[in-house]
Amino acid sequence: MRKIAVVEGDGIGHEVIPVARSVLEMLHPEFDFFPVEVGYGMWERTGCPCADKEIRELKGADAILFGAITTPPMKDYQSVVLRIRKALDLYANLRPVPGNGFDIMIVRENTEGLYSGIEEAGPDRATTLRVVSRHGTERIVRAAIRLARERSGLLTIGHKANVIKSDVFFRDICLAEAKAAGIPYNDKFIDALSLDLLQHPKNYNVVVTTNMFGDILSDVASYLVGGLGLVPSANIGDQYALFEPVHGSAPDIAGKNIANPIAAIRSAVMLLDYLGDKAGAVRAETAIETVLAQGIRTRDLGGSAGTQEFGNAVLKVLRQQM
């Protein structure tokens, strides 16, 4: 029996993750779903947003369905997302951007870079150490190479080696690995890449880059498919895997039943694919597309359906399929 940890998190996570869970439950009623609480809401109640107990619970799952987390701008607040990524060594952040005539996969290094967590702040200066290691770079580019080979596509390496020494290091390792693997590749400065990807998305297949650049680039790329409410992600390590929508906790719309659950459902689709149920993943994605084709849309897409109403429509299509 597969064990699925369900983390609703904060804000709209409490609305969109139950919809995604319902999709998984319909396709796999035999799965053992169990809740794990982490996030800002837990910190407000207990003074700790994520303790060792929660990490142990997450490690006990075959996969994790993860909602949005609020990270307040406070010096003494520990980032839940960073702690989980490091504790589970989820080094590869996969962010698919499929569209009309293009199918882009952004592969983001997920455990170092500007998210190293090595920081200090004083009255006159704050610093964050940007860590780019050989080990971290080799394993993320090798993950990207495997995807490029599976997809028979071009590997693009995004960097800022014209300015930043650590990006020279990252670029050179990526180029050497791609050359040794014998796959087609190129490299681009991240600012030029961001613009060209929007203008000519059909020219891209797999893009690999560092942590912060990957975070920004994937958010920018979501414009191609309708915004952050539609884009899922997978956080993959050698032992564990976590799936979450790219969007944030959006506290300004939380509790109003207007959040778009598609990114959360698509994160569940990626979870199914990871567990080997490719047929179930296709059925869930097809259900989303069917509902959209019926003209049922949430407000961010110009419609009037609420979070729950859209989710119910997806479940109705799935029932008809089954």
C-alpha positions as CSV (number, residue, x, y, z in Angstrom):
1,M,0.0,0.0,0.0
2,R,1.3,3.4,-1.0
3,K,1.6,6.0,1.8
4,I,1.0,9.6,0.8
5,A,1.8,12.4,3.2
6,V,-0.6,15.4,2.7
7,V,0.6,18.8,3.8
8,E,-1.9,21.5,3.3
9,G,0.4,24.2,4.6
10,D,-0.9,27.8,4.8
11,G,-3.3,30.1,3.0
12,I,-4.9,28.6,-0.1
13,G,-3.1,25.4,0.5
14,H,-6.1,24.5,2.7
15,E,-8.4,24.8,-0.3
16,V,-6.4,23.5,-3.3
17,I,-4.7,20.5,-1.7
18,P,-7.9,18.8,-0.6
19,V,-9.1,19.0,-4.2
20,A,-5.9,17.4,-5.4
21,R,-6.2,14.7,-2.7
22,S,-9.8,14.0,-3.8
23,V,-8.5,13.3,-7.3
24,L,-5.9,10.9,-6.0
25,E,-8.4,9.2,-3.7
26,M,-10.8,8.6,-6.6
27,L,-8.1,7.1,-8.7
28,H,-6.4,5.2,-5.8
29,P,-8.8,4.5,-2.9
30,E,-6.3,2.0,-1.6
31,F,-3.7,4.7,-0.9
32,D,-3.0,5.5,2.7
33,F,-3.3,9.3,3.1
34,F,-2.1,10.8,6.3
35,P,-1.8,14.5,7.2
36,V,1.4,16.3,8.3
37,E,1.1,19.8,9.6
38,V,3.9,22.3,9.0
39,G,4.0,26.0,8.2
40,Y,3.4,29.5,9.5
41,G,0.1,28.5,11.1
42,M,1.8,25.8,13.1
43,W,4.5,28.3,14.1
44,E,1.8,30.6,15.4
45,R,0.4,27.8,17.6
46,T,3.5,26.1,18.7
47,G,6.5,28.4,18.0
48,C,8.0,25.8,15.6
49,P,7.0,25.6,11.9
50,C,8.5,22.2,11.3
51,A,10.0,19.9,13.9
52,D,12.0,16.7,13.7
53,K,8.8,14.8,14.2
54,E,7.3,16.1,11.0
55,I,10.5,15.4,9.1
56,R,10.3,11.8,10.3
57,E,6.7,11.6,9.2
58,L,7.5,12.9,5.7
59,K,10.4,10.4,5.4
60,G,7.9,7.6,6.1
61,A,5.8,8.5,2.9
62,D,6.2,7.0,-0.6
63,A,5.4,10.5,-1.9
64,I,4.4,13.9,-0.5
65,L,1.5,16.1,-1.7
66,F,2.5,19.6,-0.5
67,G,0.6,22.9,-0.3
68,A,1.7,26.4,-0.2
69,I,3.7,27.7,2.8
70,T,3.8,31.3,4.1
71,T,7.3,32.5,5.0
72,P,7.1,35.8,6.9
73,P,10.0,38.2,6.6
74,M,11.3,37.6,10.1
75,K,15.0,37.0,11.1
76,D,14.2,34.2,13.6
77,Y,11.8,32.3,11.3
78,Q,13.1,29.1,9.7
79,S,12.0,28.5,6.2
80,V,10.0,25.3,6.2
81,V,10.5,24.6,2.5
82,L,14.3,25.0,2.8
83,R,14.4,22.7,5.8
84,I,12.4,20.0,4.1
85,R,14.4,20.2,0.8
86,K,17.7,19.8,2.7
87,A,16.4,17.1,5.2
88,L,15.1,14.9,2.4
89,D,17.9,16.0,0.0
90,L,15.3,16.9,-2.7
91,Y,18.0,18.3,-5.1
92,A,16.1,18.4,-8.4
93,N,13.1,20.7,-8.8
94,L,11.3,19.8,-12.0
95,R,8.9,22.4,-13.4
96,P,7.1,21.5,-16.6
97,V,5.7,24.1,-18.9
98,P,3.7,22.3,-21.7
99,G,1.9,24.4,-24.2
100,N,0.7,24.7,-27.8
101,G,3.6,23.4,-29.9
102,F,6.1,23.3,-27.0
103,D,6.9,21.2,-24.0
104,I,9.5,22.8,-21.7
105,M,11.0,21.2,-18.6
106,I,12.9,23.6,-16.3
107,V,15.3,21.7,-14.0
108,R,16.3,23.8,-11.1
109,E,19.0,22.9,-8.6
110,N,17.1,22.8,-5.3
111,T,19.4,22.7,-2.3
112,E,22.2,25.3,-2.6
113,G,22.8,28.5,-4.6
114,L,21.2,31.6,-3.0
115,Y,19.0,29.3,-1.0
116,S,22.0,27.9,0.9
117,G,20.6,29.2,4.2
118,I,24.0,30.6,5.1
119,E,23.1,34.1,6.0
120,E,23.7,36.9,8.5
121,A,22.1,40.3,9.0
122,G,23.3,43.3,10.9
123,P,22.2,46.9,11.2
124,D,24.2,48.1,8.2
125,R,24.6,44.9,6.0
126,A,23.0,41.6,5.3
127,T,24.7,38.8,3.4
128,T,23.7,35.5,1.9
129,L,26.3,33.0,0.7
130,R,25.7,31.7,-2.8
131,V,26.9,28.1,-2.7
132,V,27.6,26.3,-6.0
133,S,29.4,23.0,-5.4
134,R,30.8,20.4,-7.9
135,H,28.7,17.7,-6.3
136,G,25.5,19.7,-6.5
137,T,26.1,20.8,-10.0
138,E,27.0,17.4,-11.3
139,R,24.0,15.7,-10.0
140,I,21.5,18.4,-11.2
141,V,23.0,18.5,-14.7
142,R,23.0,14.7,-14.9
143,A,19.3,14.7,-13.9
144,A,18.7,17.2,-16.7
145,I,20.7,15.1,-19.2
146,R,18.6,12.0,-18.4
147,L,15.4,14.0,-19.1
148,A,16.9,15.5,-22.3
149,R,17.8,12.0,-23.5
150,E,14.3,10.6,-22.6
151,R,12.6,13.5,-24.4
152,S,15.1,13.4,-27.4
153,G,15.5,17.1,-26.9
154,L,18.0,19.9,-26.6
155,L,19.6,20.7,-23.2
156,T,19.9,24.5,-22.5
157,I,22.2,25.6,-19.7
158,G,21.1,28.9,-18.1
159,H,23.7,31.0,-16.2
160,K,25.3,34.4,-15.7
161,A,28.9,33.4,-16.3
162,N,29.7,36.8,-17.8
163,V,29.4,38.4,-14.3
164,I,29.4,35.8,-11.5
165,K,32.4,33.5,-10.9
166,S,30.2,30.8,-9.3
167,D,28.3,30.7,-12.6
168,V,31.5,30.2,-14.5
169,F,32.0,27.1,-12.3
170,F,28.4,25.9,-12.8
171,R,28.5,26.5,-16.6
172,D,31.8,24.7,-17.1
173,I,30.7,21.6,-15.2
174,C,27.4,21.5,-17.1
175,L,29.1,21.9,-20.5
176,A,31.6,19.1,-19.7
177,E,28.9,16.7,-18.5
178,A,26.7,17.5,-21.6
179,K,29.6,17.0,-24.0
180,A,30.6,13.7,-22.3
181,A,27.0,12.5,-22.5
182,G,26.9,13.1,-26.2
183,I,23.6,15.0,-26.2
184,P,22.7,18.3,-28.1
185,Y,23.2,21.3,-25.9
186,N,23.7,25.0,-25.8
187,D,24.1,27.7,-23.1
188,K,22.6,31.1,-22.6
189,F,22.9,34.0,-20.2
190,I,19.9,33.8,-17.9
191,D,18.5,37.3,-18.7
192,A,18.6,36.7,-22.5
193,L,17.2,33.2,-21.9
194,S,14.3,34.6,-20.0
195,L,13.2,36.8,-22.8
196,D,13.9,34.3,-25.6
197,L,12.1,31.5,-23.9
198,L,8.9,33.8,-23.9
199,Q,9.4,34.8,-27.5
200,H,10.4,31.5,-28.9
201,P,9.3,28.7,-26.5
202,K,9.4,26.1,-29.3
203,N,13.2,26.4,-29.3
204,Y,13.4,24.9,-25.8
205,N,13.0,21.5,-24.3
206,V,15.0,20.9,-21.1
207,V,16.6,23.9,-19.3
208,V,18.9,23.5,-16.4
209,T,20.0,26.3,-14.1
210,T,20.8,27.3,-10.5
211,N,18.4,27.6,-7.6
212,M,17.4,31.3,-7.7
213,F,17.6,31.6,-11.5
214,G,15.4,28.5,-11.8
215,D,12.9,29.8,-9.4
216,I,12.5,33.1,-11.3
217,L,12.7,31.5,-14.8
218,S,9.9,29.0,-14.1
219,D,7.6,31.7,-12.7
220,V,8.3,33.8,-15.8
221,A,7.6,30.8,-18.1
222,S,4.2,30.2,-16.4
223,Y,3.0,33.2,-18.5
224,L,3.1,31.0,-21.5
225,V,0.4,28.7,-20.1
226,G,-1.9,31.1,-18.2
227,G,-0.1,31.9,-15.0
228,L,1.0,30.4,-11.7
229,G,-2.3,28.9,-10.9
230,L,-1.7,26.3,-13.6
231,V,1.9,25.2,-13.0
232,P,3.0,22.2,-10.9
233,S,6.4,21.1,-9.7
234,A,8.2,18.0,-8.4
235,N,11.0,18.0,-5.9
236,I,13.0,14.8,-6.4
237,G,15.8,13.2,-4.5
238,D,17.3,9.8,-4.5
239,Q,15.0,8.5,-1.8
240,Y,12.1,11.0,-1.4
241,A,9.8,13.0,-3.6
242,L,7.5,16.0,-2.9
243,F,5.0,17.5,-5.3
244,E,3.7,21.0,-4.9
245,P,2.1,23.8,-7.0
246,V,4.5,26.6,-7.9
247,H,2.2,29.4,-6.6
248,G,2.5,30.7,-3.1
249,S,0.0,30.7,-0.2
250,A,-1.8,33.9,-1.4
251,P,-3.1,34.9,2.0
252,D,-5.1,37.8,0.4
253,I,-7.5,35.3,-1.3
254,A,-7.3,32.5,1.3
255,G,-10.7,31.2,2.5
256,K,-12.6,32.8,-0.4
257,N,-13.0,29.8,-2.6
258,I,-11.5,31.6,-5.6
259,A,-8.1,30.0,-5.8
260,N,-7.3,27.9,-8.9
261,P,-6.7,24.3,-8.0
262,I,-5.3,23.2,-11.3
263,A,-1.6,23.6,-10.2
264,A,-2.3,21.4,-7.2
265,I,-4.1,18.8,-9.3
266,R,-1.3,18.8,-11.8
267,S,1.1,18.3,-8.9
268,A,-0.9,15.2,-8.0
269,V,-0.6,14.2,-11.7
270,M,3.2,14.4,-11.4
271,L,3.0,12.3,-8.2
272,L,1.1,9.6,-10.0
273,D,3.6,9.5,-12.8
274,Y,6.4,9.3,-10.2
275,L,4.7,6.3,-8.6
276,G,4.4,4.6,-11.9
277,D,0.7,5.2,-12.7
278,K,1.1,6.8,-16.0
279,A,-2.4,5.9,-17.0
280,G,-3.9,7.6,-13.9
281,A,-1.8,10.6,-14.6
282,V,-3.1,10.9,-18.1
283,R,-6.7,10.5,-16.9
284,A,-6.4,13.3,-14.3
285,E,-4.8,15.6,-16.8
286,T,-7.4,14.8,-19.4
287,A,-10.1,15.5,-16.8
288,I,-8.6,19.0,-16.3
289,E,-8.5,19.7,-20.0
290,T,-12.1,18.4,-20.4
291,V,-13.4,20.8,-17.7
292,L,-11.6,23.7,-19.2
293,A,-13.0,22.8,-22.7
294,Q,-16.5,22.9,-21.1
295,G,-15.9,26.6,-20.2
296,I,-15.6,26.0,-16.5
297,R,-12.8,28.3,-15.2
298,T,-11.8,30.0,-12.1
299,R,-11.6,33.8,-11.8
300,D,-7.9,34.0,-12.8
301,L,-8.8,32.4,-16.1
302,G,-11.7,34.7,-16.7
303,G,-14.4,32.4,-15.3
304,S,-16.6,32.4,-12.3
305,A,-16.1,28.9,-10.8
306,G,-14.9,28.5,-7.3
307,T,-12.1,26.3,-6.1
308,Q,-14.5,23.6,-5.0
309,E,-16.7,23.9,-8.0
310,F,-13.9,23.4,-10.4
311,G,-12.6,20.4,-8.3
312,N,-16.1,18.9,-8.3
313,A,-16.2,19.2,-12.1
314,V,-12.9,17.4,-12.5
315,L,-14.1,14.6,-10.2
316,K,-17.3,14.3,-12.2
317,V,-15.3,13.8,-15.4
318,L,-13.1,11.2,-13.7
319,R,-16.2,9.3,-12.5
320,Q,-17.5,9.3,-16.1
321,Q,-14.1,8.0,-17.3
322,M,-14.2,5.2,-14.8
